[in-house]
Amino acid sequence: MLFFLMEEERKYMGELALAQLQLEKEKGVERFEEYRKMVFPWIKVAQDREKEVYRKALERAVRQGPLRVSRQFPPMVRSRNVERVGPGGRKLGGGR
């Protein structure tokens, strides 16, 4: 009997949320949130756990100290594909 009553309440809340959404958008959104909380009560617990995970990650990042940004210089490399040619067309080295 309790299951039947809960099922009827769920249907009623769903229909009420849809009707309210069509009539008044503000109240319809509130009704839909109430319906969602009634049908899925575990969502709040999951959201709280997720917030706690993010909060702990933020605490760890803050404990590491301030962010330090420094300029990175591009590495100085010589290309192996270049042939150096001197006067008279002689190869000067640097290539293969």
C-alpha positions in Angstrom: 0.0 0.0 0.0 2.8 2.4 0.8 4.5 1.7 -2.5 1.3 2.5 -4.3 0.9 5.8 -2.5 4.5 6.8 -3.2 4.0 6.0 -6.9 0.8 8.1 -7.0 2.6 11.0 -5.3 5.5 10.7 -7.8 3.1 10.8 -10.8 1.2 13.8 -9.2 4.3 15.8 -8.6 5.5 15.1 -12.2 2.3 16.2 -13.7 2.1 19.2 -11.4 5.7 20.3 -12.4 4.8 20.0 -16.1 1.6 21.9 -15.8 3.2 24.6 -13.6 6.1 24.9 -16.1 3.6 25.7 -18.9 1.7 28.3 -16.9 4.5 30.0 -15.0 8.1 29.4 -15.8 9.5 30.5 -12.5 7.2 28.3 -10.3 7.5 25.5 -12.8 11.2 25.3 -12.4 10.8 25.3 -8.6 8.2 22.5 -8.8 10.5 20.5 -11.1 13.3 20.8 -8.6 10.9 19.6 -5.8 9.9 16.7 -8.0 13.5 15.8 -8.8 14.4 15.8 -5.1 11.5 13.6 -4.3 12.1 11.0 -7.0 15.9 11.0 -6.7 16.7 11.7 -3.1 20.3 10.3 -3.5 21.3 13.1 -5.9 21.9 15.6 -3.0 24.2 13.1 -1.3 26.1 12.6 -4.5 26.4 16.3 -5.1 27.6 16.9 -1.5 30.3 14.2 -1.9 31.4 15.7 -5.2 31.7 19.1 -3.7 33.7 17.6 -0.8 36.2 16.1 -3.3 36.6 19.4 -5.1 37.1 21.2 -1.8 39.8 18.8 -0.7 41.6 19.2 -4.0 41.5 22.9 -3.7 42.9 22.7 -0.1 45.8 20.6 -1.4 46.5 23.1 -4.1 46.4 26.0 -1.7 48.8 24.2 0.7 51.4 24.0 -2.1 51.8 27.8 -2.0 51.4 30.5 -4.6 51.6 29.8 -8.3 54.9 30.8 -9.8 54.9 31.7 -13.5 58.3 32.0 -15.2 59.3 32.6 -18.8 60.4 29.5 -20.7 63.1 30.0 -23.3 62.9 27.9 -26.5 65.7 25.3 -26.6 68.7 26.3 -28.8 69.3 23.5 -31.2 71.0 23.4 -34.5 69.2 21.8 -37.4 70.8 18.8 -38.9 69.2 19.5 -42.2 71.2 22.6 -43.0 74.3 22.6 -45.2 76.5 25.5 -44.7 78.2 26.7 -47.9 81.1 29.1 -48.0 82.7 31.0 -50.8 83.2 29.0 -53.9 80.5 26.5 -53.0 82.6 24.6 -50.4 80.8 22.9 -47.6 81.8 24.4 -44.2 80.3 21.6 -42.0 77.3 21.5 -39.8 75.5 19.3 -42.2 75.9 15.7 -43.2 
